[in-house]
Amino acid sequence: MIPYLRSERLKLKRTFSTKLFFLVPIANVAFSLLMNPMYFVSNTINWWSILFLPLMLALWASLTHQKEQLASHYQG
């Protein structure tokens, strides 16, 4: 299993997908601070589970699909 994970990591090494995992949580924290600092923790949890996590997963899946389709049309 480890070789498969390493190959996927190499495939996505210099793409927006890797930056997505760092930018989205930072955006979530910044957005929660801007909305209302008094309810920072509850805003962070609510915005993450309702908006940011589903959007991040959908973007990551579509970017991975595009990368895989351009490379080999899923013929491994």
MODELLER restraints for C-alpha pairs under 7 A, 6 or more apart:
rsr = mdl.restraints
at = mdl.atoms
rsr.add(forms.Gaussian(group=physical.xy_distance, feature=features.Distance(at['CA:12:A'], at['CA:18:A']), mean=6.91, stdev=0.5))
rsr.add(forms.Gaussian(group=physical.xy_distance, feature=features.Distance(at['CA:17:A'], at['CA:60:A']), mean=5.81, stdev=0.5))
rsr.add(forms.Gaussian(group=physical.xy_distance, feature=features.Distance(at['CA:17:A'], at['CA:63:A']), mean=6.82, stdev=0.5))
rsr.add(forms.Gaussian(group=physical.xy_distance, feature=features.Distance(at['CA:24:A'], at['CA:52:A']), mean=6.87, stdev=0.5))
rsr.add(forms.Gaussian(group=physical.xy_distance, feature=features.Distance(at['CA:28:A'], at['CA:44:A']), mean=6.45, stdev=0.5))
rsr.add(forms.Gaussian(group=physical.xy_distance, feature=features.Distance(at['CA:28:A'], at['CA:48:A']), mean=6.54, stdev=0.5))
rsr.add(forms.Gaussian(group=physical.xy_distance, feature=features.Distance(at['CA:29:A'], at['CA:44:A']), mean=6.25, stdev=0.5))
rsr.add(forms.Gaussian(group=physical.xy_distance, feature=features.Distance(at['CA:32:A'], at['CA:40:A']), mean=5.71, stdev=0.5))
rsr.add(forms.Gaussian(group=physical.xy_distance, feature=features.Distance(at['CA:32:A'], at['CA:43:A']), mean=5.52, stdev=0.5))
rsr.add(forms.Gaussian(group=physical.xy_distance, feature=features.Distance(at['CA:32:A'], at['CA:44:A']), mean=5.52, stdev=0.5))
rsr.add(forms.Gaussian(group=physical.xy_distance, feature=features.Distance(at['CA:33:A'], at['CA:40:A']), mean=6.04, stdev=0.5))
rsr.add(forms.Gaussian(group=physical.xy_distance, feature=features.Distance(at['CA:68:A'], at['CA:74:A']), mean=6.43, stdev=0.5))
